[in-house]
Amino acid sequence: MPPTETRASSSSAGATSAGPSGARAAETVSGGSDLPPATVARLPVYLRELNLLSRTGVEVVSSGALAEAVGVGPAQLRKDLSHLGSYGTRGVGYDVALLQAQLGREMGSAHEWPVVIVGIGNLGRALAGYSGFSSRGFHIVALVDPNPDLIGREINGIEITDLADLEVVVARTKAVIAVLATPAEAAQAVADRLVYQGVTSILNFAASVLTVPDRVTVRKVDLGQELQILAYHELRKGDDPVLAGPLTDAALVRSAGGDS
């Protein structure tokens, strides 16, 4: 039987709330993390830029140059890195290799994390074929789907396994991270099975909110929501006075072409 202790994941990164039962809704790192959630979200961006600098032979980078490259202010970058005990050298900057190692250790890229992807539709296949996971320490060890037309096929040398064998797959691969790319209506049942088998981190692409135990971390990726946020900003920065102005009912009608 799946565990009964629950926590609902939020669709807003960093948001937390408490319900009547004490369950928390969250998308941030839970448990023993001593870093602010916003800092945790920025560290992979810093690490990505440091990896690029390292590959091009750069040995030292100033806080200003690194901050500009990743799109934050120098003060914010220095504050974030100070949480790791990294302060750089005044007038010189940060040793790229050292900072790269510190961030890699903090973000777990020095380890190899076994990952199972459940749901091998268009999105799942794209994720299974993405080469950027391995460079960050994530090793796709299993692909799972209930579609009999997909079972037995291979993507990047990994055979797609029947969803009915999910528990066996997780036990065999010792995966602790799962990616959910299932239909919304199937996501909770699959999450329950994953959690019961010992998976403690889930990246959820399904259009649903998952309820999981407190020990499990869920990150929800809603591509439609992100596009809507971009559309919101586009409406407010365009040259069209109708779109750039207040969104009154009349303006909305005109922008839709309903007022000649």
C-alpha positions in Angstrom: 0.0 0.0 0.0 1.3 3.5 -0.8 2.2 5.7 2.2 -0.6 7.9 3.6 1.6 10.9 4.8 1.2 13.5 2.1 2.4 16.7 0.7 0.9 18.6 -2.3 3.3 20.1 -4.8 2.7 23.7 -5.8 2.6 25.1 -9.4 4.5 28.2 -8.3 8.2 27.8 -7.7 9.2 28.6 -4.2 5.6 28.9 -2.9 4.7 27.1 0.4 1.6 26.8 2.3 0.2 24.8 5.2 -3.1 22.9 5.1 -5.3 21.7 7.9 -3.4 18.4 8.2 0.0 20.2 8.3 1.0 19.0 4.8 3.0 21.5 2.9 2.7 22.6 -0.7 6.2 23.3 -2.1 8.4 23.1 -5.1 11.6 24.0 -3.3 14.4 21.8 -1.9 13.0 20.3 1.3 14.4 18.8 4.4 18.0 19.6 5.4 18.9 22.2 2.8 20.4 25.3 4.4 20.4 27.4 1.3 17.7 29.8 0.4 15.4 28.3 -2.3 16.1 31.2 -4.7 19.8 30.6 -4.4 19.4 26.9 -5.0 17.5 27.8 -8.3 20.4 30.0 -9.4 23.3 27.7 -8.7 22.8 25.4 -11.7 22.9 28.6 -13.9 26.2 29.6 -12.4 27.6 26.1 -12.8 26.5 26.0 -16.5 28.4 29.2 -17.2 31.5 28.0 -15.3 31.5 24.8 -17.4 31.5 26.9 -20.5 34.3 29.1 -19.2 36.3 26.0 -18.3 35.9 24.5 -21.7 37.2 27.7 -23.3 40.3 27.8 -21.1 39.3 30.7 -18.8 40.9 30.2 -15.4 39.7 33.3 -13.4 36.4 35.2 -13.7 35.3 38.4 -11.9 32.0 38.5 -10.1 30.9 41.2 -12.5 31.7 39.2 -15.6 30.1 36.0 -14.2 27.0 37.9 -13.0 26.5 39.6 -16.4 26.8 36.3 -18.2 24.1 34.7 -16.2 21.8 37.7 -15.9 22.0 38.6 -12.2 23.6 41.5 -10.3 27.2 41.1 -9.0 26.0 41.7 -5.4 23.4 38.9 -5.7 26.0 36.5 -7.2 28.5 37.3 -4.4 25.8 36.7 -1.8 24.7 33.4 -3.4 28.3 32.1 -3.5 29.0 33.3 0.0 26.5 30.7 1.2 29.0 28.1 -0.1 31.9 29.7 1.6 33.3 31.0 -1.7 34.3 34.7 -1.6 36.8 35.0 -4.5 39.8 37.2 -4.3 39.4 40.9 -4.2 40.6 42.5 -7.4 41.1 39.2 -9.0 37.8 37.2 -9.0 36.9 33.6 -8.7 39.1 30.6 -9.6 36.9 28.9 -12.2 38.0 25.3 -11.5 37.7 25.7 -7.8 34.2 27.3 -8.0 33.1 24.8 -10.5 34.1 22.0 -8.1 32.3 23.7 -5.2 29.1 24.2 -7.1 29.3 20.7 -8.6 29.6 19.2 -5.2 26.7 21.3 -3.8 24.5 20.4 -6.8 25.3 16.8 -6.8 26.9 16.7 -10.3 30.0 15.0 -8.8 27.7 11.9 -8.4 25.9 9.8 -11.0 22.2 9.9 -10.4 20.1 7.1 -11.8 16.9 8.5 -13.4 13.8 6.7 -14.7 11.5 8.4 -17.2 7.8 7.3 -17.1 5.7 8.2 -20.1 7.4 7.9 -23.5 5.2 10.0 -25.7 6.6 12.9 -27.7 7.9 14.7 -24.6 9.2 11.6 -23.0 11.1 10.6 -26.1 12.6 14.1 -26.4 13.7 13.9 -22.8 15.1 10.4 -23.2 17.2 11.6 -26.2 18.5 14.8 -24.5 22.3 14.6 -24.2 22.6 17.3 -21.6 21.6 15.2 -18.7 24.8 13.0 -18.6 27.1 16.0 -18.4 25.4 17.1 -15.2 25.5 13.8 -13.5 22.1 12.4 -14.5 22.1 8.9 -16.0 18.9 7.7 -17.7 18.6 4.1 -16.5 15.1 3.2 -17.5 12.2 4.2 -19.8 8.7 3.1 -18.8 5.4 3.2 -20.7 2.1 1.2 -20.8 1.7 1.4 -24.6 2.3 -2.1 -26.1 3.4 -0.6 -29.4 6.4 1.1 -27.5 7.4 -1.7 -25.1 10.6 -3.4 -26.3 11.7 -0.5 -28.5 15.0 1.3 -27.7 16.0 4.9 -27.3 19.7 5.6 -27.0 20.2 1.9 -26.2 17.6 1.8 -23.4 14.7 -0.5 -23.9 11.2 0.7 -23.0 9.7 -1.3 -20.2 6.1 -2.0 -19.5 4.5 0.2 -16.8 3.3 -3.0 -15.1 6.9 -3.7 -14.2 7.6 -0.3 -12.7 8.5 -1.6 -9.3 10.9 -4.2 -10.7 12.6 -1.5 -12.8 13.1 0.9 -9.9 14.4 -1.8 -7.6 16.8 -3.0 -10.3 18.1 0.4 -11.3 18.0 1.9 -7.8 16.7 5.1 -9.3 15.9 7.8 -6.7 14.8 10.4 -9.3 11.9 10.0 -11.7 10.7 12.2 -14.5 6.9 12.0 -15.1 5.7 12.7 -18.6 2.4 10.9 -18.3 -1.1 12.1 -19.0 -2.5 14.1 -16.1 -5.0 11.5 -15.1 -2.3 8.8 -14.7 0.3 10.9 -12.8 -0.8 10.5 -9.2 -1.1 6.7 -9.4 2.3 6.5 -11.0 3.8 8.8 -8.4 2.3 6.7 -5.6 4.0 3.6 -7.0 7.3 5.4 -7.4 7.3 6.8 -3.9 6.4 3.5 -2.4 9.3 1.9 -4.2 11.8 4.5 -2.8 11.9 7.3 -5.3 12.4 10.6 -3.4 12.6 13.2 -6.2 10.1 13.7 -9.0 10.3 16.1 -12.0 6.6 16.4 -13.0 5.7 17.4 -16.5 2.1 16.1 -16.2 -0.6 18.8 -16.0 -1.6 17.8 -12.4 -0.6 18.6 -8.8 1.0 15.6 -7.0 0.4 14.7 -3.4 3.5 13.1 -2.0 5.1 12.4 1.5 7.1 15.2 3.1 10.4 13.4 2.4 9.8 13.6 -1.4 10.7 16.6 -3.4 8.6 17.5 -6.5 9.4 20.0 -9.2 6.6 20.8 -11.5 7.3 22.0 -15.1 4.2 23.5 -16.8 5.2 24.5 -20.3 1.8 26.0 -21.0 2.0 28.1 -17.9 5.4 29.4 -18.8 4.2 30.4 -22.3 1.3 32.3 -20.7 3.7 34.2 -18.5 5.7 35.2 -21.6 2.5 36.2 -23.3 1.6 38.4 -20.3 4.9 40.3 -20.6 4.6 40.5 -24.4 1.2 42.2 -24.1 2.8 44.9 -22.0 5.9 45.7 -24.0 4.6 45.8 -27.6 4.5 48.9 -29.8 0.8 48.4 -30.4 -0.9 51.1 -28.2 -3.9 48.7 -27.7 -1.7 45.9 -26.4 0.7 48.2 -24.5 -2.1 50.0 -22.8 -4.5 49.0 -20.0 -6.3 45.8 -20.8 -9.9 47.1 -20.7 -12.8 45.2 -22.2 -12.8 47.5 -25.1 -9.1 47.1 -25.7 -9.4 43.3 -25.6 -12.2 43.4 -28.2 -10.1 45.7 -30.5 -7.0 43.5 -30.1 -9.1 40.5 -31.0 -10.3 42.2 -34.2 -13.9 42.5 -33.0 -14.2 46.3 -33.3 -13.9 47.8 -36.8 
